[in-house]
Amino acid sequence: MNRNRTISRGVASAVALLAVATAGSSASAQDLDRPVHAGRPHFYGTKTPYAPQQHPEDLPPAPRGYTPVFAEVVARHGSRAMSDGEDAEAVLRPLESAHATGALTYLGERLLPQVRALGAAAAALGYGTLSGRGAREHREMAERLHGRLPRLFEAAVAGHEPIEVRTSGQARAVASGRSFTDGLTAGDPGLAGLVQAPVTDKNLLYFHKQPQNADYQAYVAGDPDLAAVLARIDADPRTGRTAAHVASRLFDEEFAAALPAADRVAFARSLHALYSSAPDLADEAPDVDLDPFLTPRDAEWLAYLDDAEEFYEKGPAFRGRTITYGMAGVLLDDLFAQVEAKAAGRSDNAAALRFTHAEELIPLAVQLGLPGSTLPAAADEPYSYDNNDWRGERVAPMAVNVQWELYARTTPDATRTAPDAAGTPAKAPRHLVRMLYNERATAFKPSCRPVAPGSRFYDLAELERCFGRAQ
């Protein structure tokens, strides 16, 4: 997120922030220090480090008579350094000024070297660069993929079936792809010769920046409805109260009171950005821990402000508008094209791997109807944690991924699907598809019927029907 753009959304928003922040400065510190959700102390939003959501051993096997023949992955890059040094500078300026005049609290004095260390680690690694943790996220994901589908990769080696790799061309996505293929081949050197050189495909994996989506770029830059709803969310009194509370813990009373209210908000949001980024740089800055400097309640509200921007700029956004996610149709089409080509015998690929960004995965989640990704907001009721399940930490953590597995019927006695309404047994499908979302077996949207109630396997022809691809 561009903090400068957030702070300058309009004079009306700035005036509102000044008013509510000042009004909220007398909020009870005891109330604000109280955690909101026991057992959920972190609110990192879309910077949340990756964790698989289901153990491979807990995944049900394919129905009898089916063998995996193809796998495809579309994944966000892994954990990375901050995009630039702006947030570190925005936090350091008031901290250093207060330090020079003895206006830092004990907690504030502890924060100062932590911010310096985190900023130095990001600069040394390279802004926006894949971190050690990010490389590990992709390498281990690939190892689990291989462990989950060993027969697929054994057949790939035996049949010399290639593994296709495409990226957005951005360095962190390219590095993620390299880490993934390293993990895939580490335990099976026979695969190394099958991994193709990565191909840059911006139209598929960086579509939000391409000329054909100029209407989307104009929406983000200046849509009046977008600007109005984000200004309304920013001006919520809790923003001012949270910013005042953050400042009160780090600066003495006189210094905190002298900070303009809008500056307190900018400081708190930049501090949250660093707080969220620190876990992604755990390898490069192992001694940095910013958790003590934001209470869970403060971190939750600041994460909500970030989530609101992601929701309206990349997610389901406004009811009745598709500007934020319609462009992801190209990626959904490619997911289908790959399994259809393999099923029809037009492709020899054993796997297709794609490495991209949150700007592509968040709208794809809407297109696919993934859990917690689809509910838009009404014009008169802005997105909030109370009325919508959308959360950046679940929809688009670092290395968020969607994987499709294609299974072919290999025996005549393959499991048949449930009888139709007349009681006639249905013929066993030729090909089944299973989807994993962050490595959890996940249902397709409700209009798609699985091969059996509760199953996560779907007839490819049924998916084509329910996604409107059937000829």
LINHUJO-V350924 format. One line per field, one symbol per residue. ss: DSSP state (h for helix, s for strand, l for the rest). A space follows every 50 residues. Layout:
# LINHUJO-V350924
ss->???
This chain:
# LINHUJO-V350924
ss->llhhhhhlllhhhhhhhhhhhhhhhhllhhhhhlllllllllllhhhlll lllllhhhlllllllssssssssssslllslllllhhhhhhhhhhhhhhh lllslhhhhhhhhhhhhhhhhhhhhllllslhhhhhhhhhhhhhhhhhlh hhhhhhhhhlllssssslllhhhhhhhhhhhhhhhhllhhhhhhslllss lhhhhlhhhlhhhhhhhhhhhhlhhhhhhhhhhhllhhhhhhhhhhhhhh slhhhhhhllhhhhhhhhhhhhhhhhhhhhhlllllllllhhhllhhhhh hhhhhhhhhhhhhhlllslllllllhhhhhhhhhhhhhhhhhhlllllll sssssslhhhhhhhhhhhllllllllssllsllllllllllhhhhlllll ssssssssslllllllllllllllllllllsssssssllsssllllllll llllllssshhhhhhhlllll
